[in-house]
Amino acid sequence: MSIEYSTTRPVSGPQLADVFRRSGIRRPVDDLARMERMAHAADLMVTAWDGERLVGVARSLTDFCFCCYLSDLAVDRAYQRQGIGKRLVEMTREALSDEVMLLLLAAPTAMSYYPHIGFDKADNAWRIPRKR
């Protein structure tokens, strides 16, 4: 198995929904119009491919000069624990300058993962949850 990474390969809404399903991440995967918007509205998307199959994605919103929000980090369960998620984050950071802070919201089950790939826990965040 040879995983190829890309920052330019197009991703469709159905492909994004599929990798989200296979990763276990909670996203509105049955709303394909929304998935399509999510795929195309990202400022930075790093993807991992096994042939034609999308097996991982890091989807970010950023201004490329101060802050980057890593909205989605998802790796197909069958491909987890192979360093794919770590590489997706590394490539995200490589696409940004040292001036840019990378931040994310972690699922409770992933809280122990992020310190292993270079994240510091922040206790000073606030949010207004989405309604749907």
GIGIHU-V698267 format. One record per backbone hydrogen bond with DSSP energy under -0.5 kcal/mol. CO is the residue of the C=O (numbers start at 1). NH is the residue of the N-H. Records with the same first field share a line. If there is no record, write none. Layout:
CO->NH ; NH
//
This chain:
1->3
4->49
6->47
12->16
13->17
14->18
15->19
16->20
17->21
18->22
19->23
20->24 ; 25
22->77
25->27
27->29
28->31
30->32
31->35
32->36
33->37
34->38
35->39
36->40
37->41
38->42
44->60
46->58
47->6
48->55 ; 56
49->4 ; 51
50->53
52->54
53->50 ; 55
55->76
56->48
57->74
58->46 ; 60
59->71 ; 72
60->43 ; 44
61->69
66->101
67->63
68->70 ; 103
69->61 ; 71
72->59
74->57
76->79 ; 80
77->80
79->82
83->87
84->88
85->89
86->90
87->91
88->92
89->93
90->94
91->95
92->96
93->96
97->100
101->68 ; 103
103->70
107->110
108->111
110->113 ; 114
111->115
113->116 ; 117
114->117 ; 119
115->118
127->129
//
